[in-house]
């Protein structure tokens, strides 16, 4: 690992070299959706013989000593992530995301610009505002840059469904700097990735990107890893440890405990279906936990709820296996890796019609979709799932098949490499495991 202040050639003799810019990656910065996506992206690019230079922030204090994301095919350059006074924990508040994050993106992008000017990389792949400095360099010295692909991720700062989260004037104002940074990156990018078909209108409207520069490249799930991490026996074990019988419908939700995840809506929905035998397991931690626990207590359902807290990856995947239904009540969303992981474990899903979820949850086939913040509709969908448990196995299998066909890494990396090849005029030297014109089918 090296500091961004001193940029040296990385894998100069490699056939194709990509700089990936991201503010977080697993295991250096936690186990969130972005972190896991970047980890898998870097790993799968390396598996295709691509030399990756990952530009990110230094490891968090709790990160393991091993600094490299993968043992081969990747070098890491770190850029300080300076949290501004009163901005709170890194990356977890609106203020921090609109101050420290764009500043990090400016500095990380400048590192990429130096790599490009010195012919040390053939492509820059930025996530969110992390490539701001590179976007600015492209406007000033385009002859010194290389092709640029931007993945704006779930566009939470714009609202995953095309509106600013919360809708308040204060949040619209607070997110302004981050929105401006992401728009600047989008204007400078040769291609902007939409992670779901249902998010393409948001990419066009929020970022002002014409359709001809947008390419559909979903976020992916590592199906082999999901299978290795947990199986049916692991699900039975965690159910047994909690004393849950096979007659109880186990509902599992996973996510950071914040108000926008909609867990309070789910709590109110569950309070409406007390006659059914169910138990809700909430996996994850966060600042909204105390308020959520108080609400659950006031609703009289505390005995039927387990807060599992933050768990390691094996326990997380064991809970996917333990679930009868995976419930994702989010108020707004990007692509939702946790939903894909639940589908990888063959679980039927009840989710909200937010962000990229309609691309994954096909109503009546892989699960049920309801409108965000509608406790009544959510209660009806869960009640229907509990009362029709014989259907859940077939719906879970349909979800796994959909994940294999559209959202597995072998499929998604083929789509991404097709974009790289398009921008290099077909001269990029790497094998495509799937044809570049692979259709994105099966989703209305």
WOJODA-V111704 format. One record per residue. PHI is phi in degrees with one decimal (NA if undefined). Layout:
phi=PHI
phi=PHI
//
This chain:
phi=NA
phi=-130.2
phi=-80.4
phi=-65.6
phi=-70.5
phi=-124.1
phi=-103.8
phi=-115.8
phi=-57.4
phi=-122.6
phi=52.3
phi=-61.3
phi=-93.9
phi=-68.6
phi=-66.3
phi=-150.6
phi=-129.2
phi=-125.3
phi=-96.6
phi=-104.9
phi=-111.6
phi=-153.6
phi=-80.2
phi=-155.8
phi=-153.4
phi=-77.9
phi=-97.6
phi=-71.7
phi=-134.5
phi=109.8
phi=-127.2
phi=-83.3
phi=-62.2
phi=-62.0
phi=-57.9
phi=-70.6
phi=-61.9
phi=-64.9
phi=-56.7
phi=-69.8
phi=-58.7
phi=-61.1
phi=-64.3
phi=-75.7
phi=-62.4
phi=-63.6
phi=-63.6
phi=-93.7
phi=80.9
phi=-91.4
phi=-81.8
phi=-110.5
phi=-109.2
phi=-94.0
phi=-103.8
phi=-148.9
phi=-88.1
phi=-60.1
phi=-60.4
phi=-69.5
phi=-61.2
phi=-86.8
phi=-71.5
phi=-63.8
phi=-62.4
phi=-63.5
phi=-88.0
phi=-80.8
phi=-70.7
phi=-135.8
phi=-71.9
phi=-134.2
phi=83.4
phi=-142.8
phi=-115.9
phi=-120.6
phi=-116.6
phi=-101.4
phi=-125.8
phi=-57.3
phi=-113.0
phi=-89.9
phi=-78.5
phi=-78.1
phi=-55.5
phi=67.6
phi=-85.6
phi=84.0
phi=-66.7
phi=-56.9
phi=75.5
phi=-109.6
phi=-126.5
phi=-59.9
phi=-61.9
phi=-63.8
phi=-67.0
phi=-99.8
phi=-123.1
phi=-65.5
phi=-65.5
phi=-60.9
phi=-65.6
phi=-60.6
phi=-61.6
phi=-64.4
phi=-71.2
phi=-64.1
phi=-64.7
phi=-66.2
phi=-61.9
phi=-62.5
phi=-63.5
phi=-68.3
phi=-60.4
phi=-66.9
phi=-62.6
phi=-93.0
phi=61.1
phi=-95.0
phi=-138.1
phi=-107.4
phi=-155.5
phi=-116.8
phi=-121.5
phi=-106.3
phi=-115.9
phi=62.7
phi=-85.0
phi=-68.5
phi=-109.0
phi=-56.2
phi=-62.2
phi=-72.0
phi=-59.4
phi=-66.2
phi=-63.4
phi=-67.4
phi=-75.7
phi=-91.5
phi=-137.0
phi=-59.4
phi=-71.2
phi=-103.1
phi=-116.6
phi=-119.4
phi=-53.6
phi=-130.0
phi=-112.5
phi=-116.1
phi=-108.6
phi=-75.2
phi=61.3
phi=-83.3
phi=56.6
phi=-58.6
phi=-67.5
phi=-103.6
phi=91.4
phi=-62.6
phi=-111.6
phi=95.0
phi=-134.2
phi=-67.3
phi=-55.1
phi=87.1
phi=72.2
phi=-78.3
phi=-63.7
phi=-61.9
phi=-70.2
phi=-61.2
phi=-68.6
phi=-65.3
phi=-82.5
phi=-52.9
phi=-61.3
phi=-68.1
phi=-59.2
phi=-62.8
phi=-66.0
phi=-67.8
phi=-63.2
phi=-63.2
phi=-63.4
phi=-65.1
phi=-63.5
phi=-85.5
phi=-76.3
phi=-73.8
phi=-138.9
phi=-115.1
phi=-89.9
phi=-100.4
phi=-81.6
phi=-151.9
phi=-60.4
phi=-70.6
phi=-95.4
phi=-58.7
phi=-60.3
phi=-66.9
phi=-60.9
phi=-66.2
phi=-75.5
phi=-74.9
phi=-102.6
phi=66.3
phi=-95.8
phi=-67.5
phi=-58.1
phi=-69.2
phi=-100.9
phi=-97.9
phi=-127.5
phi=-87.0
phi=-133.8
phi=-66.5
phi=-70.0
phi=-123.7
phi=-121.9
phi=-88.5
phi=-65.3
phi=-62.2
phi=-66.4
phi=-57.5
phi=-65.7
phi=-71.6
phi=-72.2
phi=-161.8
phi=-133.7
phi=-54.0
phi=-62.9
phi=-67.6
phi=-64.8
phi=-63.8
phi=-64.8
phi=-70.3
phi=-64.4
phi=-65.1
phi=-61.7
phi=-90.1
phi=75.0
phi=-92.2
phi=-84.4
phi=-68.8
phi=-78.5
phi=-83.2
phi=-82.1
phi=-92.2
phi=-105.4
phi=-117.6
phi=-126.6
phi=-131.1
phi=161.2
phi=-68.5
phi=-80.1
phi=-131.4
phi=-59.9
phi=-68.7
phi=-77.9
phi=76.1
phi=-65.9
phi=-67.6
phi=-66.5
phi=-64.1
phi=-59.4
phi=-66.9
phi=-65.3
phi=-66.0
phi=-62.7
phi=-85.7
phi=-124.8
phi=-66.7
phi=-65.8
phi=-79.0
phi=-91.5
phi=-141.0
phi=-142.5
phi=-103.3
phi=-112.1
phi=-107.0
phi=-106.4
phi=133.9
phi=-134.7
phi=160.2
phi=-67.7
phi=-86.8
phi=-55.9
phi=-59.4
phi=-64.3
phi=-65.8
phi=-64.0
phi=-63.6
phi=-62.3
phi=-61.3
phi=-64.0
phi=-68.1
phi=-82.9
phi=76.5
phi=-119.3
phi=-59.4
phi=-68.4
phi=-105.7
phi=-128.0
phi=-119.0
phi=-93.1
phi=-77.2
phi=73.5
phi=-75.2
phi=-129.5
phi=-76.5
phi=-63.1
phi=-66.5
phi=-67.7
phi=-55.6
phi=-71.7
phi=-64.6
phi=-69.6
phi=-57.6
phi=-66.4
phi=-74.4
phi=-71.7
phi=-86.5
phi=-139.9
phi=-94.5
phi=-117.9
phi=-125.0
phi=-91.8
phi=-54.6
phi=-83.4
phi=-147.5
phi=-157.2
phi=-93.3
phi=-101.8
phi=71.6
phi=-66.9
phi=-63.7
phi=-66.4
phi=-61.8
phi=-65.0
phi=-61.7
phi=-66.0
phi=-60.5
phi=-90.1
phi=63.5
phi=-111.2
phi=-66.2
phi=-126.2
phi=-111.0
phi=-144.8
phi=-91.5
phi=-83.3
phi=-131.9
phi=53.2
phi=-88.3
phi=-62.3
phi=-62.2
phi=-73.3
phi=-111.2
phi=-97.8
phi=-88.9
phi=-55.0
phi=83.4
phi=-115.6
phi=-105.6
phi=164.9
phi=-133.6
phi=-115.2
phi=-132.8
phi=-73.8
phi=-59.1
phi=69.7
phi=-101.0
phi=-63.6
phi=-64.0
phi=-65.9
phi=-64.9
phi=-61.0
phi=-63.4
phi=-65.8
phi=-67.0
phi=-59.4
phi=-63.3
phi=-64.0
phi=-64.4
phi=-79.7
phi=-127.8
phi=-63.6
phi=-65.6
phi=-82.3
phi=-65.3
phi=-63.1
phi=-66.6
phi=-68.0
phi=-63.4
phi=-64.6
phi=-63.0
phi=-65.5
phi=-63.3
phi=-62.9
phi=-63.4
phi=-63.1
phi=-63.9
phi=-79.6
phi=-120.6
phi=-123.0
phi=-84.4
phi=-62.1
phi=-57.8
phi=-74.3
phi=-69.0
phi=-65.7
phi=-62.9
phi=-66.5
phi=-67.6
phi=-65.8
phi=-64.2
phi=-66.7
phi=-58.2
phi=-64.1
phi=-59.7
phi=-78.3
phi=-105.6
phi=65.8
phi=82.2
phi=-87.6
phi=-62.5
phi=-102.0
phi=-160.6
phi=-79.5
phi=-97.4
phi=-81.5
phi=-130.1
phi=-62.2
phi=-65.3
phi=-99.4
phi=-54.1
phi=-74.5
phi=-104.4
phi=-115.9
phi=87.8
phi=-120.8
phi=-66.4
//
